[in-house]
Amino acid sequence: MLLLGLTGSIATGKSTVSTILSQPPYNLPVIDADLLARKVVEPGTAGYTKIVNHFSSSTPDLLLADGDKGQGAPLNRPALGRRVFGDNEERKKDRAVLNGIVHPAVRWEMYKQLLSCYLRGCWAVVLDVPLLFESGLDALCGTVMVVAVRDPVIQMRRLRQRDSHLTAEDAENRVKSQGDVRDKARRAEARGPGAGVVVWNDGGKEELKDELHKVMQEVSRASPRWWAWLLLLVPPLAGLAGVWSYYRGQVINREWKDQELKAKAKL
């Protein structure tokens, strides 16, 4: 089974691509990290308790007034977002704390869903993870797909059209917090043909569908369906393939980091 890691940056069209991949002609199961991240911090969960304990003193409006008071009031996500998004040191520390609470719980839920997809004989499953590289989950993926835009102005315009409550500063902080999507595109392409692909989304939805179709043809050639069936029928081979894919991902990441260090040294 191919683990297709889907990532991008805010307002580049990643969610649209995820939706298209879940529908005909692809019909791929999608594991959405954002949905899981909401699930693991719902009132009554361990993640919710940890967030309230850490952030309530610094974020007075952390909780909404409504909700099930027995389990606890829901998190005020915009308020929490304002607390952790940004590039100053305090925001970075708070974001690291939040990620340290949410990411382990999300990974556990993700692994359970991956096992279910494997047992159902799926050819591929989409791991929809905004911070795929940052979380290290790219090392698990046979193919990484980045949805990107070449023009940063398009990204900012789409974000403010989608989330009209955001100020220009809020929008800029959210974009910066997820890194430059063009760097993510270069990192995907550095994985090699079939292992890293980029879906450019500077145009409309029909153009995006055409671009995605071409990219998925490349992915299918690199990971044919007969291979997925063989892995299902021979579980030990699936285990070996998973170990090899993870090892290869780690090697790719080390090579990328070495290239980045060399590039910075030349500046």
C-alpha positions as CSV (number, residue, x, y, z in Angstrom):
1,M,0.0,0.0,0.0
2,L,1.4,3.4,-1.0
3,L,1.5,6.1,1.7
4,L,0.9,9.3,-0.3
5,G,1.9,12.2,1.9
6,L,-0.1,15.3,1.0
7,T,1.1,18.7,2.2
8,G,1.4,22.3,1.2
9,S,0.8,25.5,3.0
10,I,-2.3,27.4,4.2
11,A,-4.5,28.6,1.3
12,T,-2.5,26.8,-1.5
13,G,-5.3,24.3,-2.3
14,K,-4.3,21.2,-0.3
15,S,-7.8,20.6,1.0
16,T,-9.2,20.9,-2.5
17,V,-6.7,18.3,-3.8
18,S,-7.5,16.0,-0.9
19,T,-11.2,16.2,-1.7
20,I,-10.6,15.5,-5.4
21,L,-8.4,12.4,-4.5
22,S,-11.2,11.1,-2.3
23,Q,-13.7,11.1,-5.3
24,P,-13.8,9.3,-8.6
25,P,-11.7,8.4,-10.5
26,Y,-9.2,8.1,-7.7
27,N,-11.4,7.1,-4.7
28,L,-8.5,7.1,-2.3
29,P,-9.1,7.0,1.5
30,V,-7.9,10.2,3.1
31,I,-6.5,10.4,6.7
32,D,-6.9,14.1,7.5
33,A,-4.5,15.3,10.2
34,D,-6.5,18.5,10.8
35,L,-9.7,16.5,11.5
36,L,-7.7,14.1,13.8
37,A,-6.2,17.1,15.5
38,R,-9.7,18.4,16.4
39,K,-10.8,15.0,17.6
40,V,-7.9,14.5,20.0
41,V,-8.5,17.9,21.7
42,E,-12.2,17.7,22.2
43,P,-13.5,18.4,25.7
44,G,-12.9,15.3,27.9
45,T,-9.8,14.1,26.1
46,A,-6.3,14.1,27.6
47,G,-5.1,16.6,24.9
48,Y,-7.8,19.0,25.9
49,T,-6.8,18.9,29.5
50,K,-3.1,19.5,28.7
51,I,-3.9,22.5,26.5
52,V,-6.2,24.1,29.1
53,N,-3.6,23.5,31.9
54,H,-0.8,25.1,29.8
55,F,-2.5,28.0,28.0
56,S,-5.4,29.1,30.2
57,S,-3.2,31.5,32.2
58,S,-1.8,33.2,29.2
59,T,-4.9,33.1,27.0
60,P,-7.9,34.4,29.0
61,D,-10.4,33.7,26.1
62,L,-9.1,30.2,25.5
63,L,-12.5,28.6,26.1
64,L,-15.8,29.3,24.5
65,A,-18.8,30.2,26.7
66,D,-21.0,27.5,25.2
67,G,-20.7,23.8,25.2
68,D,-21.1,20.8,27.5
69,K,-20.0,22.1,30.8
70,G,-19.7,18.5,32.1
71,Q,-16.8,17.8,29.7
72,G,-15.6,21.3,29.6
73,A,-16.2,24.3,27.3
74,P,-14.8,23.9,23.7
75,L,-11.5,25.5,22.8
76,N,-11.6,28.9,21.2
77,R,-9.5,28.0,18.2
78,P,-9.0,31.6,16.8
79,A,-7.8,32.7,20.2
80,L,-5.4,29.7,20.5
81,G,-4.3,30.4,16.9
82,R,-3.4,34.0,17.8
83,R,-1.4,32.7,20.7
84,V,0.8,30.3,18.7
85,F,1.0,31.6,15.2
86,G,3.9,34.0,14.5
87,D,7.6,34.0,14.1
88,N,8.8,35.6,17.4
89,E,10.4,33.4,20.0
90,E,7.5,33.4,22.5
91,R,5.0,32.3,19.7
92,K,7.5,29.6,18.5
93,K,7.8,28.2,22.1
94,D,4.0,28.1,22.5
95,R,3.6,26.5,19.1
96,A,6.1,23.8,20.1
97,V,4.2,23.1,23.3
98,L,0.9,22.8,21.4
99,N,2.5,20.5,18.7
100,G,4.0,18.4,21.5
101,I,0.5,17.8,22.9
102,V,-1.4,17.3,19.6
103,H,1.1,15.5,17.3
104,P,1.6,12.2,19.4
105,A,-2.1,11.8,19.8
106,V,-2.7,12.4,16.1
107,R,0.0,9.9,15.1
108,W,-1.6,7.2,17.2
109,E,-5.0,7.8,15.5
110,M,-3.3,7.9,12.1
111,Y,-1.6,4.5,12.6
112,K,-4.9,2.9,13.5
113,Q,-6.5,4.2,10.3
114,L,-3.5,3.1,8.2
115,L,-3.8,-0.4,9.5
116,S,-7.5,-0.4,8.6
117,C,-6.7,0.8,5.0
118,Y,-4.1,-1.9,4.6
119,L,-6.4,-4.7,5.7
120,R,-9.0,-3.5,3.3
121,G,-6.6,-3.9,0.4
122,C,-6.3,-0.2,-0.6
123,W,-3.9,0.6,-3.4
124,A,-2.9,3.9,-1.7
125,V,-4.0,6.1,1.2
126,V,-3.6,9.8,1.4
127,L,-2.0,11.3,4.6
128,D,-3.2,14.8,4.5
129,V,-0.8,16.6,6.9
130,P,-0.1,20.4,6.7
131,L,3.2,20.0,8.6
132,L,4.3,16.8,6.9
133,F,8.0,17.7,6.7
134,E,8.1,19.5,10.0
135,S,6.6,16.5,11.9
136,G,8.9,14.0,10.2
137,L,6.0,12.0,8.8
138,D,7.4,12.4,5.3
139,A,9.9,9.6,6.1
140,L,7.0,7.2,6.3
141,C,5.6,8.1,2.9
142,G,6.5,6.3,-0.4
143,T,5.5,9.5,-2.2
144,V,5.2,13.1,-1.0
145,M,2.9,15.4,-2.9
146,V,3.1,19.2,-2.3
147,V,0.4,21.5,-3.4
148,A,2.0,24.9,-4.1
149,V,1.6,28.3,-5.7
150,R,4.4,30.1,-7.5
151,D,3.0,33.6,-6.6
152,P,2.8,34.4,-2.8
153,V,0.3,37.2,-3.5
154,I,-2.2,34.5,-4.7
155,Q,-1.8,32.6,-1.4
156,M,-2.4,35.7,0.8
157,R,-5.4,36.8,-1.3
158,R,-7.0,33.3,-1.1
159,L,-6.4,33.2,2.7
160,R,-8.1,36.5,3.4
161,Q,-11.0,35.6,1.0
162,R,-11.5,32.3,2.9
163,D,-11.0,33.7,6.4
164,S,-12.4,37.2,6.2
165,H,-12.0,37.7,10.0
166,L,-8.2,37.7,9.6
167,T,-6.3,41.0,9.5
168,A,-3.4,41.3,7.1
169,E,-1.0,40.8,10.0
170,D,-2.9,37.6,11.2
171,A,-2.8,36.2,7.6
172,E,0.9,36.9,7.2
173,N,1.7,35.3,10.6
174,R,-0.2,32.1,9.6
175,V,1.5,31.9,6.3
176,K,5.0,32.4,7.9
177,S,4.3,29.8,10.6
178,Q,4.0,27.0,7.9
179,G,7.1,28.0,6.0
180,D,7.6,28.9,2.4
181,V,5.6,26.5,0.3
182,R,8.1,26.9,-2.6
183,D,10.8,25.4,-0.3
184,K,8.5,22.5,0.4
185,A,8.1,22.0,-3.4
186,R,11.8,21.9,-3.9
187,R,12.2,19.5,-1.1
188,A,9.6,17.2,-2.6
189,E,11.2,17.3,-6.1
190,A,14.6,16.5,-4.5
191,R,13.2,13.0,-3.5
192,G,13.3,12.0,-7.1
193,P,10.7,11.0,-9.8
194,G,7.7,9.3,-8.4
195,A,8.9,9.8,-4.8
196,G,8.2,13.5,-4.7
197,V,5.7,15.4,-6.9
198,V,4.4,19.0,-6.9
199,V,0.9,20.1,-7.9
200,W,1.0,23.8,-8.9
201,N,-2.2,25.6,-8.2
202,D,-2.0,29.2,-9.4
203,G,-5.0,28.9,-11.6
204,G,-8.7,27.8,-11.3
205,K,-10.1,24.5,-10.2
206,E,-10.3,22.9,-13.7
207,E,-6.6,23.7,-14.2
208,L,-5.9,22.2,-10.9
209,K,-7.7,19.0,-11.8
210,D,-5.7,18.7,-15.1
211,E,-2.4,19.3,-13.2
212,L,-3.4,16.7,-10.6
213,H,-4.2,14.1,-13.3
214,K,-0.8,14.4,-14.8
215,V,0.9,14.1,-11.4
216,M,-1.2,11.0,-10.4
217,Q,-0.2,9.3,-13.6
218,E,3.4,9.7,-12.5
219,V,2.6,8.4,-9.0
220,S,0.8,5.3,-10.5
221,R,3.7,4.4,-12.7
222,A,6.1,4.5,-9.7
223,S,3.7,2.4,-7.5
224,P,1.5,0.1,-9.6
225,R,-1.6,-1.5,-8.1
226,W,-0.2,-5.1,-8.5
227,W,2.5,-4.2,-6.0
228,A,-0.2,-3.2,-3.4
229,W,-2.0,-6.5,-3.8
230,L,1.3,-8.4,-3.5
231,L,2.0,-6.6,-0.2
232,L,-1.5,-7.5,1.1
233,L,-1.1,-11.2,0.2
234,V,2.5,-11.4,1.7
235,P,2.5,-9.5,5.0
236,P,6.2,-10.1,5.7
237,L,7.0,-8.5,2.4
238,A,4.8,-5.5,3.4
239,G,6.8,-5.2,6.6
240,L,10.1,-5.3,4.8
241,A,8.8,-2.7,2.2
242,G,7.7,-0.5,5.1
243,V,11.1,-0.6,6.8
244,W,12.9,0.1,3.5
245,S,10.6,3.0,2.7
246,Y,11.2,4.5,6.2
247,Y,15.0,4.0,5.8
248,R,15.0,5.6,2.4
249,G,13.0,8.5,3.8
250,Q,15.5,9.0,6.5
251,V,18.4,9.0,4.0
252,I,16.5,11.5,1.8
253,N,16.0,13.8,4.8
254,R,19.6,13.7,5.8
255,E,20.8,14.5,2.3
256,W,18.3,17.4,2.1
257,K,19.6,18.8,5.4
258,D,23.2,18.5,4.3
259,Q,22.3,20.4,1.1
260,E,20.6,23.1,3.1
261,L,23.6,23.5,5.4
262,K,26.0,23.7,2.4
263,A,23.8,26.3,0.8
264,K,23.7,28.4,3.9
265,A,27.5,28.1,4.3
266,K,27.9,29.7,0.9
267,L,25.9,32.8,1.9
